[in-house]
Amino acid sequence: MQRTFSRWIRPLIGTLIAVLAIAAVACGGGSDGGSGQLAPNQELRLRIAAGPATFDPQLAIDAHEISVAKQLFRGLFTYDEDLNVVPAVAAELPAKENGGISADGLTYTIALRPDATWSDGRPVTAGDFVYAFQRLFDPAAGAQGYYYQFYTAIEGAEAFANDVGGAANAIGVTAIDDATLQITLTHEQPTLPTLLALWPASPLRQDVIEQYGDAWTEPGHLVG
C-alpha cells in the first residue's frame, strides 16, 4: 500500500524549524561528542512544556518529543551553533575531495569515530545505522511513514517502504565493516548530510529493540 506523506509535511516543517532553533542553543557546548567517559549516574534532566509520548527518534513528531530524542540519540552529523552541519558520530564530513563521496555523487562512504559509544559503553557500529534505516523504511516496523520520504533517494528505499517487493538487505545502506558505513543513492542529493543530521537517521540498537519490543525506550531499557 502506498503511504502518503502530504498530511505530515506541513506540521513537520514547522516542528523542524522549532527544533533547529532549540539545537542552535543546545549545541553551544561544542561538537566533539564529549570525552567518551560515562558519568556514574546516567540521568538526563530537561525542562519541557509537555511530556513526550515517545522517545523513539523514528516516531517523535512534535517539538517536545524531538527535542528529547535529539538529546538521547546522536547521528552521523549534527548542527553547530550556526546551524552548519558538522560531524557527530562520523569522523568527518564526506566530500569528493576526501574520498567520502564518489565522483558521480551517488556513493557516500562514512567512517565512524572510534570513540563513539552507547550509554552502556558498547561501541556504535555501522550496523546500528543499517538497522535503523531498515526499520525506518519497513512498513511493518511501526515508523508510520512520518520521515521515510526524507531519504527516498537511497537506493531501494522507496520500494521497500511501499512494500512492493523490496527487501531490507536491498536498500543502499550497508556496513563495509564495523567502523565504515556506505550509502548508495539513485540520484545525486547534495543535501544528504543535512538530512542525516536529523533525528530519524539516528542509529538504533537492534538487540535492545528486539529484547523489549515497544517498551525499549522505558527506563532501565533505553540505550542511547
Biotite code that builds the C-alpha atoms (Angstrom):
import biotite.structure as struc

atoms = struc.array([
    struc.Atom([0.000, 0.000, 0.000], chain_id="A", res_id=1, res_name="MET", atom_name="CA", element="C"),
    struc.Atom([1.352, 3.413, -0.967], chain_id="A", res_id=2, res_name="GLN", atom_name="CA", element="C"),
    struc.Atom([1.969, 5.506, 2.124], chain_id="A", res_id=3, res_name="ARG", atom_name="CA", element="C"),
    struc.Atom([1.301, 9.209, 1.794], chain_id="A", res_id=4, res_name="THR", atom_name="CA", element="C"),
    struc.Atom([3.326, 11.986, 3.290], chain_id="A", res_id=5, res_name="PHE", atom_name="CA", element="C"),
    struc.Atom([1.489, 15.173, 2.392], chain_id="A", res_id=6, res_name="SER", atom_name="CA", element="C"),
    struc.Atom([-0.606, 15.414, 5.550], chain_id="A", res_id=7, res_name="ARG", atom_name="CA", element="C"),
    struc.Atom([2.561, 15.308, 7.645], chain_id="A", res_id=8, res_name="TRP", atom_name="CA", element="C"),
    struc.Atom([4.833, 17.637, 5.734], chain_id="A", res_id=9, res_name="ILE", atom_name="CA", element="C"),
    struc.Atom([3.437, 20.994, 6.883], chain_id="A", res_id=10, res_name="ARG", atom_name="CA", element="C"),
    struc.Atom([3.473, 20.262, 10.634], chain_id="A", res_id=11, res_name="PRO", atom_name="CA", element="C"),
    struc.Atom([6.877, 18.599, 10.239], chain_id="A", res_id=12, res_name="LEU", atom_name="CA", element="C"),
    struc.Atom([8.364, 21.676, 8.602], chain_id="A", res_id=13, res_name="ILE", atom_name="CA", element="C"),
    struc.Atom([7.114, 23.842, 11.460], chain_id="A", res_id=14, res_name="GLY", atom_name="CA", element="C"),
    struc.Atom([8.414, 21.363, 14.005], chain_id="A", res_id=15, res_name="THR", atom_name="CA", element="C"),
    struc.Atom([11.783, 21.155, 12.247], chain_id="A", res_id=16, res_name="LEU", atom_name="CA", element="C"),
    struc.Atom([12.192, 24.928, 12.368], chain_id="A", res_id=17, res_name="ILE", atom_name="CA", element="C"),
    struc.Atom([11.388, 24.940, 16.083], chain_id="A", res_id=18, res_name="ALA", atom_name="CA", element="C"),
    struc.Atom([13.752, 22.080, 16.866], chain_id="A", res_id=19, res_name="VAL", atom_name="CA", element="C"),
    struc.Atom([16.616, 23.596, 14.869], chain_id="A", res_id=20, res_name="LEU", atom_name="CA", element="C"),
    struc.Atom([16.157, 26.799, 16.841], chain_id="A", res_id=21, res_name="ALA", atom_name="CA", element="C"),
    struc.Atom([16.466, 24.762, 20.037], chain_id="A", res_id=22, res_name="ILE", atom_name="CA", element="C"),
    struc.Atom([19.514, 22.993, 18.594], chain_id="A", res_id=23, res_name="ALA", atom_name="CA", element="C"),
    struc.Atom([21.223, 26.302, 17.916], chain_id="A", res_id=24, res_name="ALA", atom_name="CA", element="C"),
    struc.Atom([21.124, 26.997, 21.642], chain_id="A", res_id=25, res_name="VAL", atom_name="CA", element="C"),
    struc.Atom([21.825, 23.459, 22.786], chain_id="A", res_id=26, res_name="ALA", atom_name="CA", element="C"),
    struc.Atom([24.863, 22.978, 20.547], chain_id="A", res_id=27, res_name="CYS", atom_name="CA", element="C"),
    struc.Atom([26.906, 25.653, 22.247], chain_id="A", res_id=28, res_name="GLY", atom_name="CA", element="C"),
    struc.Atom([28.917, 23.075, 24.158], chain_id="A", res_id=29, res_name="GLY", atom_name="CA", element="C"),
    struc.Atom([30.802, 22.013, 21.024], chain_id="A", res_id=30, res_name="GLY", atom_name="CA", element="C"),
    struc.Atom([30.593, 19.162, 18.547], chain_id="A", res_id=31, res_name="SER", atom_name="CA", element="C"),
    struc.Atom([33.282, 16.817, 19.818], chain_id="A", res_id=32, res_name="ASP", atom_name="CA", element="C"),
    struc.Atom([30.749, 14.457, 21.389], chain_id="A", res_id=33, res_name="GLY", atom_name="CA", element="C"),
    struc.Atom([32.247, 14.525, 24.889], chain_id="A", res_id=34, res_name="GLY", atom_name="CA", element="C"),
    struc.Atom([35.206, 12.806, 26.456], chain_id="A", res_id=35, res_name="SER", atom_name="CA", element="C"),
    struc.Atom([33.899, 9.286, 25.921], chain_id="A", res_id=36, res_name="GLY", atom_name="CA", element="C"),
    struc.Atom([33.748, 8.676, 29.684], chain_id="A", res_id=37, res_name="GLN", atom_name="CA", element="C"),
    struc.Atom([30.333, 7.899, 31.150], chain_id="A", res_id=38, res_name="LEU", atom_name="CA", element="C"),
    struc.Atom([29.000, 9.746, 34.177], chain_id="A", res_id=39, res_name="ALA", atom_name="CA", element="C"),
    struc.Atom([28.308, 7.496, 37.210], chain_id="A", res_id=40, res_name="PRO", atom_name="CA", element="C"),
    struc.Atom([24.592, 8.361, 37.057], chain_id="A", res_id=41, res_name="ASN", atom_name="CA", element="C"),
    struc.Atom([23.108, 8.225, 33.570], chain_id="A", res_id=42, res_name="GLN", atom_name="CA", element="C"),
    struc.Atom([20.399, 10.869, 34.013], chain_id="A", res_id=43, res_name="GLU", atom_name="CA", element="C"),
    struc.Atom([19.085, 13.497, 31.612], chain_id="A", res_id=44, res_name="LEU", atom_name="CA", element="C"),
    struc.Atom([17.008, 16.329, 33.062], chain_id="A", res_id=45, res_name="ARG", atom_name="CA", element="C"),
    struc.Atom([15.183, 18.653, 30.700], chain_id="A", res_id=46, res_name="LEU", atom_name="CA", element="C"),
    struc.Atom([12.552, 21.305, 31.220], chain_id="A", res_id=47, res_name="ARG", atom_name="CA", element="C"),
    struc.Atom([9.865, 20.970, 28.562], chain_id="A", res_id=48, res_name="ILE", atom_name="CA", element="C"),
    struc.Atom([6.316, 22.246, 28.266], chain_id="A", res_id=49, res_name="ALA", atom_name="CA", element="C"),
    struc.Atom([4.663, 18.850, 27.858], chain_id="A", res_id=50, res_name="ALA", atom_name="CA", element="C"),
    struc.Atom([5.540, 15.231, 28.438], chain_id="A", res_id=51, res_name="GLY", atom_name="CA", element="C"),
    struc.Atom([6.641, 13.445, 25.243], chain_id="A", res_id=52, res_name="PRO", atom_name="CA", element="C"),
    struc.Atom([4.528, 10.494, 24.131], chain_id="A", res_id=53, res_name="ALA", atom_name="CA", element="C"),
    struc.Atom([7.606, 8.676, 22.820], chain_id="A", res_id=54, res_name="THR", atom_name="CA", element="C"),
    struc.Atom([11.384, 8.749, 22.997], chain_id="A", res_id=55, res_name="PHE", atom_name="CA", element="C"),
    struc.Atom([11.703, 6.776, 19.751], chain_id="A", res_id=56, res_name="ASP", atom_name="CA", element="C"),
    struc.Atom([13.504, 9.061, 17.264], chain_id="A", res_id=57, res_name="PRO", atom_name="CA", element="C"),
    struc.Atom([11.672, 7.473, 14.341], chain_id="A", res_id=58, res_name="GLN", atom_name="CA", element="C"),
    struc.Atom([8.262, 8.144, 15.921], chain_id="A", res_id=59, res_name="LEU", atom_name="CA", element="C"),
    struc.Atom([8.928, 11.539, 17.521], chain_id="A", res_id=60, res_name="ALA", atom_name="CA", element="C"),
    struc.Atom([6.619, 14.016, 15.831], chain_id="A", res_id=61, res_name="ILE", atom_name="CA", element="C"),
    struc.Atom([6.199, 17.147, 17.961], chain_id="A", res_id=62, res_name="ASP", atom_name="CA", element="C"),
    struc.Atom([8.811, 19.583, 19.208], chain_id="A", res_id=63, res_name="ALA", atom_name="CA", element="C"),
    struc.Atom([8.839, 18.154, 22.755], chain_id="A", res_id=64, res_name="HIS", atom_name="CA", element="C"),
    struc.Atom([9.428, 14.590, 21.569], chain_id="A", res_id=65, res_name="GLU", atom_name="CA", element="C"),
    struc.Atom([12.025, 15.618, 19.019], chain_id="A", res_id=66, res_name="ILE", atom_name="CA", element="C"),
    struc.Atom([13.974, 17.828, 21.419], chain_id="A", res_id=67, res_name="SER", atom_name="CA", element="C"),
    struc.Atom([14.245, 14.912, 23.870], chain_id="A", res_id=68, res_name="VAL", atom_name="CA", element="C"),
    struc.Atom([15.102, 12.401, 21.133], chain_id="A", res_id=69, res_name="ALA", atom_name="CA", element="C"),
    struc.Atom([17.911, 14.668, 19.924], chain_id="A", res_id=70, res_name="LYS", atom_name="CA", element="C"),
    struc.Atom([19.374, 14.676, 23.431], chain_id="A", res_id=71, res_name="GLN", atom_name="CA", element="C"),
    struc.Atom([19.165, 10.883, 23.733], chain_id="A", res_id=72, res_name="LEU", atom_name="CA", element="C"),
    struc.Atom([20.489, 9.919, 20.300], chain_id="A", res_id=73, res_name="PHE", atom_name="CA", element="C"),
    struc.Atom([23.322, 11.200, 18.146], chain_id="A", res_id=74, res_name="ARG", atom_name="CA", element="C"),
    struc.Atom([23.533, 10.554, 14.420], chain_id="A", res_id=75, res_name="GLY", atom_name="CA", element="C"),
    struc.Atom([26.320, 10.741, 11.890], chain_id="A", res_id=76, res_name="LEU", atom_name="CA", element="C"),
    struc.Atom([26.126, 14.529, 11.803], chain_id="A", res_id=77, res_name="PHE", atom_name="CA", element="C"),
    struc.Atom([24.680, 17.342, 13.868], chain_id="A", res_id=78, res_name="THR", atom_name="CA", element="C"),
    struc.Atom([24.391, 21.137, 13.727], chain_id="A", res_id=79, res_name="TYR", atom_name="CA", element="C"),
    struc.Atom([26.707, 23.653, 15.342], chain_id="A", res_id=80, res_name="ASP", atom_name="CA", element="C"),
    struc.Atom([25.536, 26.923, 16.907], chain_id="A", res_id=81, res_name="GLU", atom_name="CA", element="C"),
    struc.Atom([25.374, 28.495, 13.433], chain_id="A", res_id=82, res_name="ASP", atom_name="CA", element="C"),
    struc.Atom([23.339, 25.543, 12.093], chain_id="A", res_id=83, res_name="LEU", atom_name="CA", element="C"),
    struc.Atom([26.207, 24.292, 9.960], chain_id="A", res_id=84, res_name="ASN", atom_name="CA", element="C"),
    struc.Atom([26.339, 20.530, 9.515], chain_id="A", res_id=85, res_name="VAL", atom_name="CA", element="C"),
    struc.Atom([29.289, 19.083, 11.440], chain_id="A", res_id=86, res_name="VAL", atom_name="CA", element="C"),
    struc.Atom([30.423, 15.530, 12.263], chain_id="A", res_id=87, res_name="PRO", atom_name="CA", element="C"),
    struc.Atom([28.935, 13.793, 15.290], chain_id="A", res_id=88, res_name="ALA", atom_name="CA", element="C"),
    struc.Atom([29.370, 10.007, 15.195], chain_id="A", res_id=89, res_name="VAL", atom_name="CA", element="C"),
    struc.Atom([31.011, 10.367, 11.774], chain_id="A", res_id=90, res_name="ALA", atom_name="CA", element="C"),
    struc.Atom([34.738, 11.026, 11.797], chain_id="A", res_id=91, res_name="ALA", atom_name="CA", element="C"),
    struc.Atom([34.449, 13.757, 9.146], chain_id="A", res_id=92, res_name="GLU", atom_name="CA", element="C"),
    struc.Atom([32.075, 15.247, 6.617], chain_id="A", res_id=93, res_name="LEU", atom_name="CA", element="C"),
    struc.Atom([32.214, 13.269, 3.373], chain_id="A", res_id=94, res_name="PRO", atom_name="CA", element="C"),
    struc.Atom([33.368, 15.119, 0.270], chain_id="A", res_id=95, res_name="ALA", atom_name="CA", element="C"),
    struc.Atom([34.665, 14.220, -3.155], chain_id="A", res_id=96, res_name="LYS", atom_name="CA", element="C"),
    struc.Atom([37.996, 15.717, -2.134], chain_id="A", res_id=97, res_name="GLU", atom_name="CA", element="C"),
    struc.Atom([38.467, 13.316, 0.795], chain_id="A", res_id=98, res_name="ASN", atom_name="CA", element="C"),
    struc.Atom([37.022, 10.268, -0.955], chain_id="A", res_id=99, res_name="GLY", atom_name="CA", element="C"),
    struc.Atom([33.844, 10.263, 1.101], chain_id="A", res_id=100, res_name="GLY", atom_name="CA", element="C"),
    struc.Atom([31.677, 10.932, -1.960], chain_id="A", res_id=101, res_name="ILE", atom_name="CA", element="C"),
    struc.Atom([32.173, 9.125, -5.258], chain_id="A", res_id=102, res_name="SER", atom_name="CA", element="C"),
    struc.Atom([32.871, 11.065, -8.441], chain_id="A", res_id=103, res_name="ALA", atom_name="CA", element="C"),
    struc.Atom([29.289, 10.563, -9.655], chain_id="A", res_id=104, res_name="ASP", atom_name="CA", element="C"),
    struc.Atom([27.880, 11.729, -6.308], chain_id="A", res_id=105, res_name="GLY", atom_name="CA", element="C"),
    struc.Atom([25.938, 8.510, -5.754], chain_id="A", res_id=106, res_name="LEU", atom_name="CA", element="C"),
    struc.Atom([28.009, 6.746, -3.103], chain_id="A", res_id=107, res_name="THR", atom_name="CA", element="C"),
    struc.Atom([28.855, 8.096, 0.346], chain_id="A", res_id=108, res_name="TYR", atom_name="CA", element="C"),
    struc.Atom([31.467, 6.286, 2.408], chain_id="A", res_id=109, res_name="THR", atom_name="CA", element="C"),
    struc.Atom([31.438, 7.445, 6.011], chain_id="A", res_id=110, res_name="ILE", atom_name="CA", element="C"),
    struc.Atom([33.956, 6.432, 8.661], chain_id="A", res_id=111, res_name="ALA", atom_name="CA", element="C"),
    struc.Atom([32.743, 6.411, 12.263], chain_id="A", res_id=112, res_name="LEU", atom_name="CA", element="C"),
    struc.Atom([34.619, 7.884, 15.184], chain_id="A", res_id=113, res_name="ARG", atom_name="CA", element="C"),
    struc.Atom([36.443, 5.148, 17.102], chain_id="A", res_id=114, res_name="PRO", atom_name="CA", element="C"),
    struc.Atom([35.426, 6.698, 20.435], chain_id="A", res_id=115, res_name="ASP", atom_name="CA", element="C"),
    struc.Atom([31.671, 6.786, 19.702], chain_id="A", res_id=116, res_name="ALA", atom_name="CA", element="C"),
    struc.Atom([29.880, 4.630, 22.267], chain_id="A", res_id=117, res_name="THR", atom_name="CA", element="C"),
    struc.Atom([26.388, 3.893, 23.508], chain_id="A", res_id=118, res_name="TRP", atom_name="CA", element="C"),
    struc.Atom([25.361, 4.741, 27.054], chain_id="A", res_id=119, res_name="SER", atom_name="CA", element="C"),
    struc.Atom([26.157, 1.170, 28.126], chain_id="A", res_id=120, res_name="ASP", atom_name="CA", element="C"),
    struc.Atom([29.694, 1.525, 26.784], chain_id="A", res_id=121, res_name="GLY", atom_name="CA", element="C"),
    struc.Atom([29.285, -0.584, 23.644], chain_id="A", res_id=122, res_name="ARG", atom_name="CA", element="C"),
    struc.Atom([30.820, 0.972, 20.513], chain_id="A", res_id=123, res_name="PRO", atom_name="CA", element="C"),
    struc.Atom([28.470, 2.476, 17.954], chain_id="A", res_id=124, res_name="VAL", atom_name="CA", element="C"),
    struc.Atom([28.831, 0.451, 14.751], chain_id="A", res_id=125, res_name="THR", atom_name="CA", element="C"),
    struc.Atom([27.880, 0.906, 11.121], chain_id="A", res_id=126, res_name="ALA", atom_name="CA", element="C"),
    struc.Atom([25.461, -1.967, 11.629], chain_id="A", res_id=127, res_name="GLY", atom_name="CA", element="C"),
    struc.Atom([23.498, 0.166, 14.094], chain_id="A", res_id=128, res_name="ASP", atom_name="CA", element="C"),
    struc.Atom([22.847, 2.662, 11.301], chain_id="A", res_id=129, res_name="PHE", atom_name="CA", element="C"),
    struc.Atom([21.974, -0.092, 8.823], chain_id="A", res_id=130, res_name="VAL", atom_name="CA", element="C"),
    struc.Atom([19.392, -1.485, 11.237], chain_id="A", res_id=131, res_name="TYR", atom_name="CA", element="C"),
    struc.Atom([17.966, 1.976, 11.896], chain_id="A", res_id=132, res_name="ALA", atom_name="CA", element="C"),
    struc.Atom([17.375, 2.634, 8.196], chain_id="A", res_id=133, res_name="PHE", atom_name="CA", element="C"),
    struc.Atom([15.911, -0.815, 7.632], chain_id="A", res_id=134, res_name="GLN", atom_name="CA", element="C"),
    struc.Atom([13.475, -0.123, 10.470], chain_id="A", res_id=135, res_name="ARG", atom_name="CA", element="C"),
    struc.Atom([12.710, 3.381, 9.202], chain_id="A", res_id=136, res_name="LEU", atom_name="CA", element="C"),
    struc.Atom([11.720, 2.095, 5.759], chain_id="A", res_id=137, res_name="PHE", atom_name="CA", element="C"),
    struc.Atom([9.992, -1.101, 6.916], chain_id="A", res_id=138, res_name="ASP", atom_name="CA", element="C"),
    struc.Atom([6.198, -0.628, 6.601], chain_id="A", res_id=139, res_name="PRO", atom_name="CA", element="C"),
    struc.Atom([5.711, -3.284, 9.278], chain_id="A", res_id=140, res_name="ALA", atom_name="CA", element="C"),
    struc.Atom([8.039, -1.703, 11.832], chain_id="A", res_id=141, res_name="ALA", atom_name="CA", element="C"),
    struc.Atom([5.672, 0.981, 13.106], chain_id="A", res_id=142, res_name="GLY", atom_name="CA", element="C"),
    struc.Atom([7.553, 4.051, 11.896], chain_id="A", res_id=143, res_name="ALA", atom_name="CA", element="C"),
    struc.Atom([4.214, 5.200, 10.400], chain_id="A", res_id=144, res_name="GLN", atom_name="CA", element="C"),
    struc.Atom([5.684, 6.915, 7.365], chain_id="A", res_id=145, res_name="GLY", atom_name="CA", element="C"),
    struc.Atom([6.498, 10.193, 9.106], chain_id="A", res_id=146, res_name="TYR", atom_name="CA", element="C"),
    struc.Atom([10.011, 10.532, 7.810], chain_id="A", res_id=147, res_name="TYR", atom_name="CA", element="C"),
    struc.Atom([10.907, 7.909, 5.244], chain_id="A", res_id=148, res_name="TYR", atom_name="CA", element="C"),
    struc.Atom([10.365, 10.262, 2.329], chain_id="A", res_id=149, res_name="GLN", atom_name="CA", element="C"),
    struc.Atom([13.244, 12.409, 3.540], chain_id="A", res_id=150, res_name="PHE", atom_name="CA", element="C"),
    struc.Atom([15.512, 9.541, 2.465], chain_id="A", res_id=151, res_name="TYR", atom_name="CA", element="C"),
    struc.Atom([13.939, 8.037, -0.659], chain_id="A", res_id=152, res_name="THR", atom_name="CA", element="C"),
    struc.Atom([16.987, 8.964, -2.737], chain_id="A", res_id=153, res_name="ALA", atom_name="CA", element="C"),
    struc.Atom([18.636, 5.978, -1.046], chain_id="A", res_id=154, res_name="ILE", atom_name="CA", element="C"),
    struc.Atom([18.745, 3.021, -3.414], chain_id="A", res_id=155, res_name="GLU", atom_name="CA", element="C"),
    struc.Atom([15.877, 0.566, -2.892], chain_id="A", res_id=156, res_name="GLY", atom_name="CA", element="C"),
    struc.Atom([14.356, 2.568, -0.055], chain_id="A", res_id=157, res_name="ALA", atom_name="CA", element="C"),
    struc.Atom([11.119, 3.671, -1.684], chain_id="A", res_id=158, res_name="GLU", atom_name="CA", element="C"),
    struc.Atom([10.275, 0.193, -2.965], chain_id="A", res_id=159, res_name="ALA", atom_name="CA", element="C"),
    struc.Atom([10.895, -1.312, 0.460], chain_id="A", res_id=160, res_name="PHE", atom_name="CA", element="C"),
    struc.Atom([8.941, 1.417, 2.248], chain_id="A", res_id=161, res_name="ALA", atom_name="CA", element="C"),
    struc.Atom([5.959, 0.974, -0.060], chain_id="A", res_id=162, res_name="ASN", atom_name="CA", element="C"),
    struc.Atom([6.051, -2.811, 0.245], chain_id="A", res_id=163, res_name="ASP", atom_name="CA", element="C"),
    struc.Atom([6.386, -3.502, -3.451], chain_id="A", res_id=164, res_name="VAL", atom_name="CA", element="C"),
    struc.Atom([8.794, -6.378, -3.197], chain_id="A", res_id=165, res_name="GLY", atom_name="CA", element="C"),
    struc.Atom([11.733, -4.515, -1.722], chain_id="A", res_id=166, res_name="GLY", atom_name="CA", element="C"),
    struc.Atom([13.823, -6.330, 0.861], chain_id="A", res_id=167, res_name="ALA", atom_name="CA", element="C"),
    struc.Atom([15.671, -4.929, 3.844], chain_id="A", res_id=168, res_name="ALA", atom_name="CA", element="C"),
    struc.Atom([19.054, -6.078, 2.572], chain_id="A", res_id=169, res_name="ASN", atom_name="CA", element="C"),
    struc.Atom([18.370, -4.445, -0.817], chain_id="A", res_id=170, res_name="ALA", atom_name="CA", element="C"),
    struc.Atom([18.412, -0.862, 0.425], chain_id="A", res_id=171, res_name="ILE", atom_name="CA", element="C"),
    struc.Atom([21.555, 1.130, -0.227], chain_id="A", res_id=172, res_name="GLY", atom_name="CA", element="C"),
    struc.Atom([22.743, 1.398, 3.373], chain_id="A", res_id=173, res_name="VAL", atom_name="CA", element="C"),
    struc.Atom([25.454, -1.139, 4.131], chain_id="A", res_id=174, res_name="THR", atom_name="CA", element="C"),
    struc.Atom([28.210, -1.736, 6.641], chain_id="A", res_id=175, res_name="ALA", atom_name="CA", element="C"),
    struc.Atom([31.580, -2.206, 4.955], chain_id="A", res_id=176, res_name="ILE", atom_name="CA", element="C"),
    struc.Atom([32.903, -3.039, 8.405], chain_id="A", res_id=177, res_name="ASP", atom_name="CA", element="C"),
    struc.Atom([32.007, -2.056, 11.968], chain_id="A", res_id=178, res_name="ASP", atom_name="CA", element="C"),
    struc.Atom([33.528, 1.388, 11.522], chain_id="A", res_id=179, res_name="ALA", atom_name="CA", element="C"),
    struc.Atom([32.529, 2.216, 7.933], chain_id="A", res_id=180, res_name="THR", atom_name="CA", element="C"),
    struc.Atom([29.059, 2.933, 6.573], chain_id="A", res_id=181, res_name="LEU", atom_name="CA", element="C"),
    struc.Atom([28.245, 3.161, 2.883], chain_id="A", res_id=182, res_name="GLN", atom_name="CA", element="C"),
    struc.Atom([25.126, 4.825, 1.454], chain_id="A", res_id=183, res_name="ILE", atom_name="CA", element="C"),
    struc.Atom([24.215, 4.425, -2.214], chain_id="A", res_id=184, res_name="THR", atom_name="CA", element="C"),
    struc.Atom([21.762, 6.794, -3.920], chain_id="A", res_id=185, res_name="LEU", atom_name="CA", element="C"),
    struc.Atom([19.649, 6.572, -7.061], chain_id="A", res_id=186, res_name="THR", atom_name="CA", element="C"),
    struc.Atom([20.417, 10.197, -7.900], chain_id="A", res_id=187, res_name="HIS", atom_name="CA", element="C"),
    struc.Atom([22.626, 12.939, -6.525], chain_id="A", res_id=188, res_name="GLU", atom_name="CA", element="C"),
    struc.Atom([21.387, 14.566, -3.328], chain_id="A", res_id=189, res_name="GLN", atom_name="CA", element="C"),
    struc.Atom([23.822, 17.234, -2.071], chain_id="A", res_id=190, res_name="PRO", atom_name="CA", element="C"),
    struc.Atom([21.604, 17.780, 0.980], chain_id="A", res_id=191, res_name="THR", atom_name="CA", element="C"),
    struc.Atom([22.149, 14.226, 2.240], chain_id="A", res_id=192, res_name="LEU", atom_name="CA", element="C"),
    struc.Atom([24.459, 15.208, 5.155], chain_id="A", res_id=193, res_name="PRO", atom_name="CA", element="C"),
    struc.Atom([21.843, 17.752, 6.255], chain_id="A", res_id=194, res_name="THR", atom_name="CA", element="C"),
    struc.Atom([19.170, 15.046, 6.242], chain_id="A", res_id=195, res_name="LEU", atom_name="CA", element="C"),
    struc.Atom([21.467, 12.624, 8.051], chain_id="A", res_id=196, res_name="LEU", atom_name="CA", element="C"),
    struc.Atom([21.784, 15.193, 10.844], chain_id="A", res_id=197, res_name="ALA", atom_name="CA", element="C"),
    struc.Atom([18.059, 14.873, 11.584], chain_id="A", res_id=198, res_name="LEU", atom_name="CA", element="C"),
    struc.Atom([16.753, 12.671, 14.395], chain_id="A", res_id=199, res_name="TRP", atom_name="CA", element="C"),
    struc.Atom([15.151, 9.901, 12.235], chain_id="A", res_id=200, res_name="PRO", atom_name="CA", element="C"),
    struc.Atom([18.638, 8.990, 10.972], chain_id="A", res_id=201, res_name="ALA", atom_name="CA", element="C"),
    struc.Atom([19.913, 8.197, 14.471], chain_id="A", res_id=202, res_name="SER", atom_name="CA", element="C"),
    struc.Atom([21.468, 4.759, 14.998], chain_id="A", res_id=203, res_name="PRO", atom_name="CA", element="C"),
    struc.Atom([19.426, 2.214, 16.927], chain_id="A", res_id=204, res_name="LEU", atom_name="CA", element="C"),
    struc.Atom([20.277, -0.883, 18.919], chain_id="A", res_id=205, res_name="ARG", atom_name="CA", element="C"),
    struc.Atom([18.634, -3.895, 17.311], chain_id="A", res_id=206, res_name="GLN", atom_name="CA", element="C"),
    struc.Atom([19.337, -6.111, 20.319], chain_id="A", res_id=207, res_name="ASP", atom_name="CA", element="C"),
    struc.Atom([17.567, -3.722, 22.702], chain_id="A", res_id=208, res_name="VAL", atom_name="CA", element="C"),
    struc.Atom([14.534, -3.216, 20.461], chain_id="A", res_id=209, res_name="ILE", atom_name="CA", element="C"),
    struc.Atom([14.149, -6.934, 19.825], chain_id="A", res_id=210, res_name="GLU", atom_name="CA", element="C"),
    struc.Atom([14.501, -7.729, 23.521], chain_id="A", res_id=211, res_name="GLN", atom_name="CA", element="C"),
    struc.Atom([11.977, -5.196, 24.824], chain_id="A", res_id=212, res_name="TYR", atom_name="CA", element="C"),
    struc.Atom([9.697, -4.508, 21.855], chain_id="A", res_id=213, res_name="GLY", atom_name="CA", element="C"),
    struc.Atom([7.553, -1.403, 22.257], chain_id="A", res_id=214, res_name="ASP", atom_name="CA", element="C"),
    struc.Atom([8.960, -0.944, 25.779], chain_id="A", res_id=215, res_name="ALA", atom_name="CA", element="C"),
    struc.Atom([12.522, -0.448, 24.556], chain_id="A", res_id=216, res_name="TRP", atom_name="CA", element="C"),
    struc.Atom([12.507, 3.261, 25.475], chain_id="A", res_id=217, res_name="THR", atom_name="CA", element="C"),
    struc.Atom([11.269, 2.666, 29.019], chain_id="A", res_id=218, res_name="GLU", atom_name="CA", element="C"),
    struc.Atom([13.563, 3.474, 31.990], chain_id="A", res_id=219, res_name="PRO", atom_name="CA", element="C"),
    struc.Atom([16.026, 0.672, 32.524], chain_id="A", res_id=220, res_name="GLY", atom_name="CA", element="C"),
    struc.Atom([15.724, -0.453, 28.897], chain_id="A", res_id=221, res_name="HIS", atom_name="CA", element="C"),
    struc.Atom([16.729, 2.573, 26.841], chain_id="A", res_id=222, res_name="LEU", atom_name="CA", element="C"),
    struc.Atom([20.258, 2.683, 25.475], chain_id="A", res_id=223, res_name="VAL", atom_name="CA", element="C"),
    struc.Atom([21.101, 5.959, 23.766], chain_id="A", res_id=224, res_name="GLY", atom_name="CA", element="C"),
])
